Amino acid sequence: MTVPMNRREMLRSIGLTAGALASYRLVRAQEGQPHPLGRPSTYAWVKPGRPVTAAIMGAGGRGRTYAGYAQAFPEELKIVGVAEPIPNRNEFLAKGHGIPAARRWDTWERAFEVPKFCDAIIITTPDHLHYGPAMAALEMGYHLLLEKAIAQSWTQCNDILALARGKRAIVGICHVLRYTPYFRMMKHVVDSGRLGRLLSIQHLEPVEHIHMSHSFVRGNWRNSRESNPMLLSKSCHDLDILRWVAGRACTKVQSFGSLRLFREDMAPPGAPARCADGCPVESKCPFSALEIYLRRKTWLGHKDTPGDDDASIREWLGRTNYGRCVYRCDNDVVDNQVVNLEFGDISASFAMEGLTSYAGRRTRIMGARGDLVGDENQLDVYDFHAKERFLWTVLEHGQVDSGHGGGDYGLVRDWVQAVGRSDEGLLTTTLEASMESHLIGFTAERSRLEGGTLKVVDGRALRTGK
Ligand SMILES: NC(=O)c1ccc[n+]([C@@H]2O[C@H](COP(=O)([O-])OP(=O)(O)OC[C@H]3O[C@@H](n4cnc5c(N)ncnc54)[C@H](O)[C@@H]3O)[C@@H](O)[C@H]2O)c1
């Protein structure tokens, strides 16, 4: 029998009223009030006596995003230094934040040649340049906002953790999904007990095929040695969400996956090295660089074409990876991967699918008394004991004031509070918690490459023998 939706009762039963949810709509934090994203265990937001000061290492997409928070909320955060080798990016950030020449550098190393000059360092360099600046910054006593993936190996991650703890530094890892209204609500539903004892989780990350080709075949994350394996560079967010929602440590990991499509042997007959070099299938190829970048002018975001006109874009396509045939790149990261996990007696599975027609993470959670289905837009919760269903939608309830479903600014807001009040407990997630998802990622990658199921015991991955 279907019982009509009783949303109010459902919300009350999990400890939230419509009024409480309305707080998601607030953009600006209010003195003494809970965090605007209304996370379950809220703290009272306190206006900093002075803005937290920070320097940015790497003024690309992420660096600009976090710097944008300082422009939106100058009373909270001030950007006072930048290291960035690409002149126009360096210039853009320096101008926007009034950074003097003495605090502008072409590479991160130089920023640590001068005495400590601000509270914190924001590290938004590419993955292979996280470890160096993180260690240098911690050594000098800075707090950190560090982009994921933390580093390129488990050993490097442990070095960062040890130094951070030794120096009592506050380190925020940019697992932005934890700061979104949508994933907070998911976590809250699970923790409220409304689904009963948690039994299993299925989680899918559909990357979307053009995004896949742009970032993971032609772009910065195409090669695991230069960046990280896909599970770390893209899906450490998802592993982190799985660990968070499960609420307990991962105990077993097994993974399969491969690079199946974007390989030389899959190239159409006669396809040249670059799409513009007379490719016979260019007009039909869904990954045509001419179509994506030149005709549609999409995915050009931060790639620094010399101009927006066709001639400039053609010239740029002729000399960068973005003009290359997707079957003839130096990419090695997978386009499909599955991971099976156990979190004690909770089973979970994760799939990264590169070649989807859509994006937006999908999650299904099964409990002993109900289930949850989510697609990053809505959560559909059904309690089959009470025979009640409720729908929670981002559109209706979520405060989304920035990228990643509101997570970008949600993260910076918490981090500024944590640094300003010298209290790492104000962060939704800690470095230790982020390390757990990285350990799952490194372990799963080992399983994919070497085979077998690996047990995770006390921060170490051990083969089970089966
Ligand atoms: N949290 C998230 O959701 C999320 C999303 C995208 C990217 N990321 C991560 O953020 C980081 C940056 O990604 P992005 O998309 O901004 O890339 P990006 O390429 O747009 O920016 C990186 C910048 O670092 C600069 N750089 C390179 N070498 C440098 C050096 N020696 N010193 C200083 N700067 C240097 C580059 O010129 C570039 O401008 C990566 O680690 C990436 O994996 C995280």
The ligand as a Gaussian input file, in Angstrom:
#p B3LYP/6-31G(d) Opt

LIG

0 1
 N       38.466000      19.968000      -4.773000
 C       38.031000      19.802000      -5.995000
 O       36.885000      19.519000      -6.236000
 C       38.988000      19.974000      -7.142000
 C       38.512000      20.256000      -8.437000
 C       39.434000      20.423000      -9.460000
 C       40.789000      20.297000      -9.193000
 N       41.208000      19.999000      -7.933000
 C       42.644000      19.887000      -7.602000
 O       43.156000      21.204000      -7.440000
 C       44.503000      21.291000      -7.930000
 C       44.562000      22.394000      -8.980000
 O       43.658000      22.093000     -10.017000
 P       43.177000      23.213000     -11.055000
 O       41.967000      22.685000     -11.724000
 O       43.109000      24.539000     -10.396000
 O       44.401000      23.154000     -12.072000
 P       44.997000      24.365000     -12.911000
 O       45.927000      23.765000     -13.875000
 O       43.881000      25.230000     -13.410000
 O       45.794000      25.209000     -11.813000
 C       47.042000      24.813000     -11.300000
 C       47.957000      26.026000     -11.365000
 O       49.210000      25.729000     -10.740000
 C       50.190000      26.422000     -11.479000
 N       51.541000      25.904000     -11.238000
 C       52.213000      24.953000     -11.946000
 N       53.443000      24.824000     -11.457000
 C       53.566000      25.694000     -10.422000
 C       54.621000      26.042000      -9.532000
 N       55.836000      25.445000      -9.612000
 N       54.407000      26.978000      -8.581000
 C       53.188000      27.601000      -8.495000
 N       52.155000      27.330000      -9.325000
 C       52.348000      26.385000     -10.267000
 C       49.753000      26.215000     -12.928000
 O       50.363000      27.112000     -13.804000
 C       48.260000      26.431000     -12.798000
 O       47.893000      27.764000     -13.021000
 C       44.836000      19.910000      -8.446000
 O       45.524000      19.190000      -7.464000
 C       43.483000      19.266000      -8.690000
 O       43.484000      17.862000      -8.596000
 C       40.330000      19.851000      -6.924000

